[in-house]
Amino acid sequence: MTSISGASVPELERTARRIRRHIVRMTTEANSGHPGGSLSSTDILTALYFRLLRHDPKKPTWPERDRFIMSKGHASPAMYSVLAEAGYFPTEELMTFRKLGSRLQGHNIMGLPPGVEMSAGALGMGLSFSLGLALAGRMDKLDYRVYCLLSDGDCNEGQTWEAAAAASHYRVDTLTAIVDYNHIQNDGFSDYTHFAQRDGHRQRPGGWVGDEGHTVNILSLQPLADRWRAFGWNVQEVNGHEFTEIIDALEQAKEHKEQPSVVICQTTKGKGVSFMENNPAFHGKAATKEQLEQALKELAD
Amino acid sequence: MVKEVRTAATREALGPTLVKLAQKGLDIVVVDADLGVSTSAIKFGKEFPDRFITVGVTEQNMIGVAAGLAACGKIAFASSFAVFMPGHCFDQVRMAVAQPNLNVKLVASHSGIVTGEDGASAQALEDLSLMLSLPNFRVIVPADVVQAEQAIEAAASNDGPFYIRTTRPKVPVIYDNGHRFELGKWDMLRTGSDVTVIAIGVLLQAALDAADLLAREDVNCRVLNAASLKPADTEAMLAAATETGAIVTAEDHQIHGGLGSLVAQTVARHKPVPIAFLGMQDRYGTSGRWDELLEHFHLTPQAIAEAAREVLSRKSS
């Protein structure tokens, strides 16, 4: 029943570039939105919707579909762009993003448009909801899988770890969490990974405000893989911009039994646009019209 | 409305009613955050182990799991104490249940000062204010165990989110088994033309006793049970304002944002009359036996009767 499947890696790469162009265009058109975290998750979403998910854009409520839950609801430009590219609605509608009367609100709203599986925007809620979907599948003897995309901020939230504990407690092996681990959040850097002047500051406990006005070391998630392992999860770590690595890890997760799986994707915030990459300023800010021209040049085929 | 001597707690209705409804074929699931013994949800777990999800003391997670189950077509019940649900998980209730209008039913026990000896920390006095603020939610405060059972049945058979507020102590059963709870309908348990007392929960019995006290003074007191707080019975409210010209509201809840606010908002718009507001007067509770606490905080038949006399004195002749 998969309407879109088996896209080759070069095809996936072309699709991802189109999605990135949508993301920068629609956020600049809206003069707001979250391009950075949308661009970091683009390759993950492309791999899911064009290679891995069992879904049908013509039947968005098909009971046997795989579910994709975007816990990081601020990355709605990526969600909408991948759904439009997959055929859930016309790509022209993307330019209505964040405008009065549009279905495409600033953060994801369930069912708007059909294909958006959960309302989100307050971080930390996605994994519990995904667990509920997976448990319902078990009760109904349906073999669909549930994928939940988490951000750095999602992994700050206590609710995510409540859900992590409950999912392994129930041995829900149809659930896969994916961490879009870009090490940057709203105020700045979640740890020292992308902070250029990190040496000399590592001894400092806790977070602090750097000269550029960003917070550094907001709340380190490290060691992230060990944390998930301690919660009873099957853990893999991959490069979140390499399709073969993403696909192999998610295929391995499908085969893994008696435990939920997590794939920690090392990603780059703002991936694909030089001036947005690893730049906290573009977490929640759109490119100017001039910057958009530059971005589109860099994202051209 | 035959008065029986038997007493029961409204919280006792949950487990047995869910068992009955599931046996009838309703696709009910229950998510429990380690208070199933107290809320009686555990009785469902005993009968339907595969539909009873124990998530531990994780109220936020419990709401998310319930929402996910509901998104797949289940009638998802979550139960806890009212201080923890909605108190501990209001954002999850707002975003995972209310906004997407999912079929999740929250049954919260241990509401109000009648929670008793556990003290201020355990006495939810703000839950109605929170829950009435959420679009899509229906909010029900059963007055006794019979009505609680009916309210749970109504929640299970009407699609969309419900909040049902139950309580800990055994209190007199007011309704007989023939009672049929109706959404948006406030029962008139006493007719009257001088003043109306509108009460919810444990204070309905106090309101009935207050009407008896007032009758001795030839004051004809109407009593309404506002169990269906949302949707409210605007017609009954305005009839009370028009026909009796004075209203007393009585609730085991903060006076802000609950029954009193709801009545005042409607009456002020359509038919302004004097109103007195009985409830917790912007303060916290304390430890004590539940009936002692009602005395201590002036939520008694005598206090309601006194408030009725006071609004009567303000009534324009």
Interface residues (C-beta under 8 A of the other chain):
Chain A: P63 I109 M110 G111 E117 M118 S119 A120 G121 A122 G124 M125 G126 L127 S128 F129 S130 L131 G132 L133 A134 L135 A136 G137 M139 D140 G158 Q159 E162 A163 A165 A166 H169 Y170
Chain B: V29 D50 R51 I53 V55 G56 T58 Q60 N61 M62 I63 G64 V65 A66 A67 G68 L69 A70 A71 C72 G73 K74 A76 D91 Q92 M95 A96 Q99 P100
